[in-house]
Amino acid sequence: MNNIGAARWPHILSPFRLGTLELPNRSVVAPMTRISADADGVPTAQMTEHYSAFARGGFGLIITEGTHPDLKQSQGYRDQPGIATPAQIEGWRQVTNAVHDEGGRIILQLMHAGALVQDNRYTDETIAPSAVQPAGEMAARYYGDGPFKMPRAMTREEISTVVESFGTAAQNAMEAGFDGVEIHGANGYLPVQFLTPETNTRTDEYGGSLENRLRFHREIMVAVVKGVAGRGLAGMRISQSRSSDFSFKWGGGVEDARAIFAALAADGADFIHVSTHQGLGEEFGTGRTLAGLAREFANLPIIACGKLEVPDNAEHILMAEEADLVAIARGAIGDPSWPNKLAAGEPPVAFDPEMISPFATLDATDEWRAANGVSFEG
């Protein structure tokens, strides 16, 4: 390690053991929707280069974009990758092989859009815990336009089928060579739709009390733990905020946090990934960040995400022992060599919104780099 980097960022650049994975540092590539698979949801050679660049750039761990687990209602975006067909599994195997060849470690994120579908090639209907119109509108950056469709309330049988699909997808991820699986339980997607009273008006065992509304999270966590079968790690990404409301907070405050994080730990999670749009801000008057509360209540390794592409923020949250790892999104798009640059005492290339404009595709980022004479070879 470069002495300049070690002296300035001793926590970011220190090694960490996450379950069975020996990580060279605490930096993690956050999951980011890049809508760059082919029309059949198969990862491309461009995606292979995209992810292997993060391994070359020194990131301790890479988490993929949200990947749909089935060929029914889970797909949320045009050209979103899946992990349900032999071709999709093989496409991801090319990615994991390339990342491992560069000395990296990579986890697959599984995502079910629920009511928040912008494009799904398999069906025109959307499902959710309850037939509640989603707030907000589709994002133009992901080829969306206008309001979301009104979803249909899921039957108990459909809930069981979706839970089973997460377990099958976790098995497929192991076949594809991933080092683990992360469930996307954040940002307003299907698990959050179950957890949130405004979108879950059910009167059965999946609605009403926090215990009931949390049931879906817990069932898919158990399914994924079973699916990886000790061959990889299993975790979940959690947030209070939703894509339509960044300021949303859990109604039960700190007691909700205690119940949610402790339940995931009890269900076998190896880590929890906490996403927040306010970065280092405290929660519920506790003086702790949400990541810090997760660390206390779950007693598991915690990945923090939110405004941590600023190295001072990332160093601070690690030094304060509010998290064990820091996930970087915009900073990773800006510079896939972000950790190596810190180690060398060099400033990373800053994120520019034009890197994901007009669409958040890999083509858009590649075009920006070409136009600005930026490359990350070797």
Number of C-alpha atoms within 10 A of each C-alpha: 11 13 12 14 19 17 13 16 21 17 22 29 25 15 16 19 13 18 14 12 15 13 20 18 21 26 30 26 28 26 21 17 18 25 25 20 22 14 13 15 25 24 27 18 13 14 20 19 15 17 21 24 22 28 25 20 21 24 28 28 27 24 22 21 21 26 27 26 28 23 17 17 24 28 30 24 23 22 24 25 30 27 28 21 17 12 15 21 23 18 23 28 20 18 26 25 18 18 24 16 13 16 15 25 24 26 25 29 27 27 25 26 27 24 30 30 24 23 19 20 16 12 12 11 14 25 24 27 29 21 18 19 16 20 14 13 16 21 14 14 15 23 16 16 12 11 15 18 19 17 20 17 18 18 13 13 9 12 18 14 12 22 20 19 24 28 23 20 27 32 23 23 28 23 15 22 22 27 24 25 29 27 26 28 28 23 22 27 22 24 27 27 27 27 28 21 17 11 22 21 18 18 10 10 13 21 23 17 13 18 17 18 25 22 19 26 25 23 20 24 28 20 22 31 26 18 24 24 15 12 17 22 24 30 26 24 22 26 23 24 20 19 17 14 13 15 12 12 15 16 13 12 12 16 11 14 21 16 16 21 21 19 20 23 20 12 16 17 24 22 25 27 26 27 23 23 15 16 18 22 12 15 18 15 9 11 11 17 23 28 30 25 23 29 23 17 17 23 14 21 22 27 27 33 28 22 21 22 22 13 19 12 16 27 21 17 23 19 15 11 15 22 29 25 29 30 28 27 20 23 23 25 24 19 23 28 23 26 28 21 18 21 23 14 17 13 12 19 16 15 16 14 14 13 21 22 17 13 18 21 19 20 17 17 21 17 16 18 15 11 9 9 8 13 11 12 8 6
